[in-house]
Every structure is written in C-alpha cells, then in structure tokens.
C-alpha cells in the first residue's frame, strides 16, 4: 500500500501534517503552520522535493541518534524524521520518504 499525508490541527489552532508509510508508520513530521492552506503548501513541497537526494540533510541529535530533515530548494526545512538507532536505519527512512513522499493521498483530519 502506498503512503499518505495526514493533516491535523493542534490545540492552539495551528496545523501540521505527517507523512505515513504504507504500514501507517509516521516517517516525516512537519512544523506548525498558521493556516491549513500553508500546511497543504508544505505537503506540495514534500511531493515535489522528496524524490531528490540532495534535499535531505543527514544529522545527529545531541544524544547521538541519527535523523534527517527534508529541505526545499530555498533550504527551508519542510519536515523532520524521527530519531533512528543507526545511520543505516536513517537511510531506510530517507528511502521510505522518497518512495511515499510523492503520494497524492491527503487525509484531512481537521474536519
């Protein structure tokens, strides 16, 4: 099964999205957006940029856990991954975002 995006609204009224893999595991989290339209623009940016390896910034957290950011052409962060146990796991996460990121399925959970 292909992945999909879910749009939700935070308790403060802002919006965010997650990208889920076909197994329903969250593989990318967005920042908070002031409007639903801005969150949808973020999804469009993931759809456009996720297939391109140069858009991934591979990082290590303060507690030495690998993770990544997906960035747009303007170098703005579109989404952030979970923390991984190994660099190999992080690379599998990136491959999953590359595969599922172009998905056109958006589940609006704000209504």
Order of alpha helices (4+ residues) and beta strands (2+ residues): beta-beta-beta-alpha-beta-beta-beta-alpha-beta
